[in-house]
Amino acid sequence: MLDYKLLQALAIVIQEGGFDKAAQCLNITQSAVSQRIKLLEDQLGTLLVTRTVPPVPTPEGKNLLKHYIQVQSLEADLEQSLNPLAQEAFQVFALGINADSLATWFFPAITSFLGENRVVLDLKVDDQEQTHKLLRNGEVAGCISSEKTPVQGCSVTPIGTMRYRMVATPEFAREHFPRGLGKDCLETAPAVIYNRRDDLHARFLKIYFQRFVPEWGIQKIPIHYVPSSEKFVELILDGLAYGMVPDLQGLAHIKTGRLMDLATGSHMGVDLYWHRWNLSSRLLDEFSKAIVKNAVIC
């Protein structure tokens, strides 16, 4: 039988990114946190977390995290059904989401759900290609991802396609692309990309120019790395860069003339999917229905 006090310590160390922060959350000493995890490892006969900064769960640790979070979800549902007073407590939903969804359609899609249920969100933001890993690692109960293959023990539902365009201000385009978007100008025109794992910009250029971008120098393109969807667009609107912007953020600015489509007629669609655990959980079921029904992406 697993000791859930020990499992809780493991989960909070990973969630908070350190033993000291976990100690503060649990209101015990850092040494006590370490002892709980060491005891759990001794009981199971395997290493569960690497003592790095931040700590990282081992494959065995990831499996335990999945189990712990799933049990927490099931117990919360059961307690609410058996004890009316428990309905006053808030349940934490840990979810993985990409920054563009968070900045655009996500909260309008779940506003009613949040207003009707005692739920608080623990959002983990990353690229749509990376959020899938959070679910696989047991860090979240569901995620928005561009990956269509479900994790074992999870289900997946398509929710729409985000359409992206290569845009800039007209002034930026006149200065850096006087003859239109061309390979000869790319090494002198600053681009903006979300982070170093974001390959949407390179994939678009590869398709647009019909050749393998790194061969002619994606590394040589001057790049701003801006891991904020809102600031990303602001940088472009300020005339300081060009980049890939979803229609939900950029189309209105194109219509008013503040931005222009640098590759008229060309865009890139990113299919998004809602992944969730296959749990018999009322709250997770209702949350999933809200996401799938209300996601207005295109």
N, C-alpha and C positions, 0 to 999 in steps of 0.2 A: 504493500500500500504506500503510495506516494504521500509525503508530507507537504501539504500545499503551502505551509509557511515557508518552507525552503524553496519551493517553486516560485512563490511570489518574489522572493529576494532575487532569484535569477532573472525573472521578467523585468523587475524594476531597474536592475543594473543595466540591462540592455536598453530599456526604454529611456532611461535618463542619461545614458552614455558614460557611466562611471560609478565606482563604488562609493565615493564620497557623497555624490548627489543622491544615490539610492539610500544611503544611511540617513540623510536628511528627510527623505520622503517617509521612511519607515520609523523615524524617530528612535534610531538605535545607533550604536557606534559603527564606524567603518569596519573595525575588526569583527564585530558581530555579523555584519553582512558577509564578509569573507568566510567566516566560520560556517555560516548556513550553506553557502554554495559548496564549500569544501566537504561538508557533511553529506550533501546531496550527491556530489561526485563520488564520494567513498561508498555510499549506499548502492549506487548504480555501476560503480566500477569503470567509470569513463570520464574523460575531461569534457566539461560542458561549455566553458567559456575561456577564451584566450585572454590573458592579462595584458592586453594592449591598451592603447589610448586612441579611440574609445574601445572598450571591451567588445569582442566579437563572438557570437555563439558558434560552437562547433556544429557539425551536422547533427550530432546527438542532441546538442542544446537547442537547435532549431526545432527538432521534433517535439521536445518538451515544451517549448514556447507555444507552438501551435496547440498542443493539448491543453495547456494552461488557459490560454485565451478563449478557446472553445468552451471549456468547462465553465469559465467565468460568465460567458454569454448565456449558456444554458441555465446556470444557477440563478442568474438575474431574472430570466423569464419565469422560472419556477417560483422564485420568491414573490414576484409580483402577483402571480396567480393564486398563491396560497395565503399571502399576508397583505391585506389592503394597505397597511401602513408602509409597506416596502415600496408602494407606488410613488411615494414622495421622494425616494432616493433617485439620483441620476445614474444612468448607465453610460459608461465611456465607450464610444465607437472609435476604434483606431482604423483609419482608412488611408490608402495611398492614392494620390491624385497628381496629375500633371498641372503645371503652373497655369497654362492657358485655359484649361477648364475651370480652375479655381477663380481666375480673373473674369470669367465671362458667365457661363450658364449654370455653374454648379449650385450656388446658393439660391438663385430663383427656383431651381428644380426641387430643392428640399425645404424651402421656407415653411410650408404648411406642415410637413412632417415634424420639424423641430418645434413648431408652435404647439403641436398636439401631443408630443411625447417628451418625457423627461430624459433627454439624451444630451450629452456633451461630446463634442468631436475632438479627436486627437489626429489632426491631419499631418501626413508625412508627404512632403512635396518633392517631386522629382520628374524627370522626363517621362513621357508616356511609354518609352521603351523600357524604363527602369523600374516603374512601380510594380510590375509583375513580380520582381524579385522580392519585394517586401512581403507579398502574400506567400510566396514560396518559402520564405525564411520564417514565417510565423509571426511577423511583426504587426500585421494588420488583418482585419476580418474581411476586408473587401478592397478592391482597387479599381481605378479607371486606368486602362492600359490599351496600347495599340497591339498587344499580343493576343491572338485569337485562340491559342491553345490553352485549355484550362489546366491549372495545377491539379495534381491528384487530390481527390476529396473536395474539389470545388466545381462550381458550374460557371458558365460564361454566357452572356447575352449581349448581342450587338446593340449599341445605342446611337450610332450615327457616325457621320464623317465630318471632321473639321477641315475646311478648305483654307489653304495658305497661299499667299501671293508674295512675290518679291516686290517690295515697295520702298519708296523714298520720297522726300519732298521734291517738288518741281525744281527748286533752286539747287538742291544736291544733285539731281539728275543732270541739270544743265552744266554744272561744274565738272562732274566726274564721268558722266556718260553722255557727252554732247552728241554722239552719233548713235545713241541707244546702248542697251546692255551688250557689251562686247568683251571678249577675252582680253583684249589689249588694255582695258581699263581696270581690270580687277585687282592688279597689284598696287594701284594707287588710290582705290576707293575703299575707305574703312567700312567694314561690315560689322554687324552686331549678331552674336550668337549666344544662346542661353547659357551653355557651359560646354566643357570639352567633350562631353558625351553626346551632345546634340549634333546629329549629322544631317539634319533636315536641309540646311543651307547647301552642303556639299552634294546631297542627293539631287536637289533641284537643279543645280548647275550641271551636274553630270547628265541629267535628262535633257536639259535645255540645249546644251552644246553637243550632245550626242557623243561624249567621250568620257573617259575615266578621269575625274577631276584631279586626284592627287598627282597624276603623271605630269600635269602642267602647273601644279603648285597651289593647292588649297592652303598649304603651309605658308606660302608667300603672301597670302591675302592679309592685309592689316585687319585685326579682329578685336572688337570690344567683347569681352565676356561679361554678360549682365544677367545673373540668375534671378531676375524678377520680371514677370510678364509685363507689369505696368511700366516699370522703368525702361524696359526694353523698347516699348512703343514710344515712350517719351523721348528717348535718345534719337529715334528716327524722326519724330515730329519736330525736334529741335534742329533738324538738318545736319546732324553729326554722323550719321551712318545710314546704311540701307540694310534690309533684312527681310526675313520671312515672317509675315504677320497673318494671323487667322482673320478670315472675313468678319468674324464677330467683333473684332477690335479695329480692323482697318477699313472695312467697306464704307462706313459712314464718312470717314476722312477722305476717301477717294471720291465720293460723290460731291463733297464740298470743295474739292480741289486742294486740300492741305497735303494730301499724299497722291502719288501716281503709281500705277501699276507699271513696273519696269519691263515686264514681259507680257504684254497684253495678249490674252488668249491662252496663256500658260499658267497653270496653277498646280498645286500638289494637294491631294486629299489624304488625310490620315484617318483611317478607320479606328474608332474607339469602341472598347468593350467593357462591360461591367462584370468583374469577377467577384465571386463570394463563396464562402464556405457552404457546403451542403449540410446545414444545421437546421433543425426544426426550431427556429427562433422567431417569435412573432415580430419583434422589433426589427430584426435583420430582414425578414420577409417584407415588412411594410416599407422599410428604407429602400430596399431593392426595387419595389414597385414604383416608388416615387422617382428614383433615378431613371428607370427605363421609360416611364410614362412621360416625364416632364423634361428630359434632356432635349433642349433645342440647340442643336449644334451647327447645322449647315447654314 
